[in-house]
Amino acid sequence: MHNTPVNRGTRIATMLLDHVFMTIIIMFFFMPAFASVFTTAFNVENPEDPNLNFLFGATGYIALFGFSLYCCKDIFNGRSLAKRILKLQAVDHKSGQVATPFQCFIRDLFCLLWPVEAIIALINPDRRLGDYIAGTRLVTYDPNLAQPKISILRILPPIIVSYGFILLLAQLIPKNIMEPVDYSPTSYNASESAQLAQLFSDSLGTYLSAECKVYDTVKQKPLKYISTVLHLKQNYLDQEQQYRQFNQKVTGLLYSRFPEGSFNGKIMYLYNDNHQFRSRTTTISITTHR
């Protein structure tokens, strides 16, 4: 075999360039999910706090598929976009032949441990941790090396395995972060919503205008759900101390009408003029309620 080793500078360059290219590709798949989250977050008619809920539903599955491609970046004959630009290739460590798609998937899976991988790559440019596990190494591309024909039957299995692995990781995220607030839409209380908006108007009307939604029932819990969207007349969001003081006034008003521990909810602050747009959100969740 006539595989030429890779120098340290080229090794780090391909890691960085790979990351840039794959991030762009992943963002393309995440765009529908981000659009869904953005729409939900600014829709006062739907007070659900989105958090990481975009990982569920159709847009979530699309987003996670994009992320799973990070672990498959080299499955086309051991050459990602960056490796093709820098003329590199992943090969089997023993035979020197082109690494198989599954070998490439295994080596790329360890990119999730990128700090460890970067350190090992600096010490040994030919082989990072993923290469040791997959039995591969990185070499300078040799056009005389036999290149297997790219086949859907060879590249599809590692993509399926990678996608399944990422879906499994998503399920391990704590449910209190992932799950939406399961309020009862039919429990919307128009009277209390109007009274809460009036309270904000009477107390802080010179600073903001308020849109409020009060729901009497969070499913399976004797709690209310309150969504408050505050349109600020001045920007109180950029200075942290100023924001905290303002948020303390707002939450104090909220608790003056609804006792602490009796509701879940969110307070969204919006500031918009001709030159800038700012937003911040305070989530109120019950930790002491029994």
C-alpha positions in Angstrom: 0.0 0.0 0.0 1.2 3.5 -0.8 -0.8 5.7 1.6 0.9 9.1 2.3 0.5 10.3 6.0 -1.2 13.6 6.8 0.5 16.5 8.5 -0.9 18.1 11.6 -1.9 21.3 10.0 -3.9 19.6 7.2 -5.5 17.3 9.8 -6.8 20.2 11.9 -7.9 22.1 8.8 -10.0 19.2 7.6 -11.7 18.9 11.0 -12.6 22.6 11.1 -13.7 22.7 7.4 -15.8 19.5 7.9 -17.5 21.1 10.9 -18.3 24.3 8.9 -19.8 22.3 6.0 -21.8 19.9 8.2 -23.1 22.8 10.3 -24.5 24.5 7.2 -26.1 21.2 6.0 -27.6 20.6 9.5 -29.0 24.1 9.7 -30.8 23.5 6.4 -32.6 20.6 8.0 -33.3 22.5 11.2 -34.9 25.5 9.4 -38.4 24.1 9.4 -38.2 23.3 13.1 -36.8 26.8 13.9 -39.6 28.3 11.8 -42.2 26.3 13.8 -40.6 27.3 17.2 -40.5 31.0 16.1 -44.1 30.9 15.1 -45.2 29.3 18.3 -43.1 31.5 20.5 -44.7 34.7 19.2 -48.3 33.4 18.9 -50.2 34.7 21.9 -53.1 32.6 20.8 -51.0 29.5 21.5 -49.3 30.0 24.9 -47.3 26.7 24.8 -43.7 27.3 25.8 -41.8 25.6 23.0 -38.4 25.0 24.7 -37.1 21.9 22.9 -40.4 20.7 21.6 -39.2 21.1 18.0 -37.5 17.8 18.5 -40.9 16.1 18.2 -43.3 16.0 15.3 -42.6 16.2 11.6 -40.1 19.1 11.7 -38.3 17.5 14.7 -37.7 14.3 12.8 -36.4 16.3 9.8 -34.0 18.3 12.1 -32.7 15.2 13.8 -32.1 13.5 10.4 -29.9 16.4 9.5 -28.0 16.1 12.7 -27.5 12.3 12.1 -25.8 13.1 8.8 -22.8 14.5 10.8 -22.0 10.9 11.6 -22.1 9.9 8.0 -20.0 12.7 6.4 -17.4 10.3 5.2 -19.5 7.4 3.9 -18.9 8.2 0.3 -15.6 6.3 -0.1 -14.1 7.9 3.0 -14.2 11.4 1.6 -16.3 14.2 3.1 -16.6 17.6 1.3 -13.6 18.9 3.3 -11.6 15.8 2.5 -12.3 16.2 -1.2 -11.1 19.8 -1.1 -8.0 19.0 0.9 -7.4 15.7 -1.1 -7.7 13.4 1.9 -9.3 10.0 2.4 -10.2 7.6 5.2 -8.8 4.1 4.6 -8.6 0.8 6.4 -5.7 0.9 8.7 -4.4 -2.6 7.9 -5.2 -3.1 4.2 -4.9 0.5 3.1 -8.0 0.1 1.0 -10.9 2.6 1.1 -12.8 2.5 4.4 -16.3 1.0 4.2 -19.3 3.1 4.9 -19.8 1.5 8.2 -16.2 2.1 9.2 -16.7 5.7 8.3 -19.9 5.9 10.3 -18.1 4.5 13.4 -15.2 6.9 13.1 -17.5 9.9 12.6 -19.7 8.9 15.5 -16.9 9.8 17.8 -16.9 13.4 16.5 -19.5 13.9 19.2 -16.5 13.8 21.6 -14.8 16.5 19.6 -12.5 17.9 22.4 -11.0 14.4 22.9 -10.8 13.9 19.1 -9.1 17.2 18.6 -6.4 16.5 21.2 -5.7 13.0 19.8 -5.6 14.4 16.3 -3.0 16.9 17.4 -0.9 14.2 18.9 -1.4 11.7 16.0 -2.7 13.4 12.8 -3.2 10.0 11.1 -5.6 8.5 13.7 -8.0 10.1 16.1 -10.1 8.1 18.6 -12.8 7.2 16.0 -10.1 5.8 13.7 -8.7 3.5 16.4 -12.2 2.2 17.2 -13.2 1.8 13.5 -9.8 0.4 12.3 -9.2 3.3 10.0 -6.7 6.1 9.4 -6.5 9.3 7.4 -4.2 9.6 4.4 -3.5 11.8 1.4 -5.9 10.8 -1.4 -4.3 8.5 -4.0 -6.1 8.6 -7.3 -4.5 5.2 -8.2 -6.2 3.6 -5.2 -9.2 1.5 -6.3 -12.4 3.4 -5.5 -15.5 1.2 -4.8 -18.6 2.0 -6.8 -20.9 4.1 -4.6 -24.1 2.1 -4.1 -27.3 3.0 -2.2 -27.2 -0.5 -0.7 -23.8 0.3 0.9 -24.5 3.8 2.2 -28.2 3.5 3.3 -27.6 1.1 6.3 -25.1 3.4 8.2 -27.5 6.4 7.6 -30.4 4.4 9.1 -28.3 3.3 12.0 -27.0 6.9 12.6 -30.5 8.3 12.5 -31.8 5.7 15.0 -28.9 6.5 17.3 -29.6 10.2 17.2 -33.3 9.6 17.8 -32.3 7.5 20.9 -30.1 10.3 22.2 -33.0 12.7 21.8 -35.2 10.5 24.0 -32.7 10.7 26.8 -33.2 14.5 27.2 -35.1 15.1 30.4 -38.9 15.1 29.8 -39.5 18.2 31.9 -37.5 20.0 29.2 -38.8 18.3 26.2 -42.6 18.0 26.9 -44.9 20.9 26.2 -47.2 22.4 28.8 -50.3 20.3 28.5 -52.9 23.0 29.2 -56.5 22.5 28.4 -57.6 24.8 25.5 -61.2 24.7 26.6 -60.4 26.1 30.0 -59.5 29.5 28.6 -60.8 32.1 31.1 -61.6 35.3 29.2 -62.6 37.2 32.3 -59.4 36.5 34.3 -57.3 37.1 31.1 -58.8 40.6 30.7 -58.4 41.4 34.4 -54.8 40.4 34.4 -54.1 42.6 31.3 -55.9 45.4 33.0 -53.7 45.0 36.1 -50.6 45.3 34.0 -52.1 48.3 32.2 -53.0 50.1 35.5 -49.6 49.4 37.1 -47.1 49.5 34.3 -49.1 51.1 31.4 -46.4 53.8 30.9 -43.8 51.1 30.3 -45.7 48.4 28.3 -48.9 47.0 26.9 -50.0 43.5 27.8 -51.6 40.5 26.1 -52.6 37.8 28.6 -54.1 34.3 28.4 -55.2 32.5 31.5 -56.2 28.8 31.3 -57.8 27.3 34.3 -56.5 23.8 33.9 -53.2 22.1 33.1 -54.1 18.5 32.3 -53.7 16.1 35.2 -52.7 18.9 37.5 -54.9 21.4 39.5 -53.0 24.3 38.1 -53.6 27.3 35.9 -51.5 28.2 32.9 -50.8 31.8 32.3 -49.2 33.3 29.1 -48.2 36.9 29.3 -46.8 38.8 26.3 -45.5 42.3 27.2 -44.8 44.8 24.4 -42.3 47.2 25.9 -42.2 50.9 25.0 -38.5 51.1 25.9 -35.7 48.6 25.8 -35.3 47.1 29.2 -33.8 43.9 28.0 -30.1 44.5 27.2 -28.9 45.6 30.6 -29.0 42.5 32.8 -29.6 44.3 36.1 -32.3 46.5 34.6 -34.0 43.5 33.1 -33.9 41.6 36.4 -35.5 44.6 38.3 -38.1 45.0 35.6 -38.9 41.3 35.6 -39.2 41.3 39.4 -41.9 44.0 39.2 -43.8 42.1 36.6 -43.6 38.8 38.4 -44.6 40.6 41.6 -47.8 41.8 40.0 -48.5 38.4 38.6 -48.1 36.8 42.0 -50.3 39.5 43.6 -53.2 38.1 41.6 -52.3 34.5 41.3 -50.5 33.0 44.4 -47.1 31.5 43.8 -47.4 27.7 43.4 -50.9 27.9 41.8 -49.8 28.1 38.1 -47.3 27.4 35.4 -46.7 30.0 32.7 -44.3 32.3 30.8 -43.7 36.0 30.5 -42.4 37.1 27.1 -40.9 40.5 26.8 -40.9 42.1 23.3 -39.3 45.3 22.2 -39.4 46.5 18.6 -38.7 49.8 17.0 -37.5 50.8 13.6 -33.9 49.9 14.4 -33.9 46.9 16.6 -35.9 43.9 17.9 -35.3 42.3 21.3 -37.1 39.5 23.2 -36.6 37.6 26.4 -38.7 35.0 28.1 -39.2 34.1 31.8 -40.7 30.6 32.4 -42.6 30.0 35.6 -42.8 26.4 36.6 -44.0 24.8 39.8 -41.4 23.2 42.0 -42.9 23.4 45.4 -46.5 22.6 44.5 -47.9 19.4 45.9 
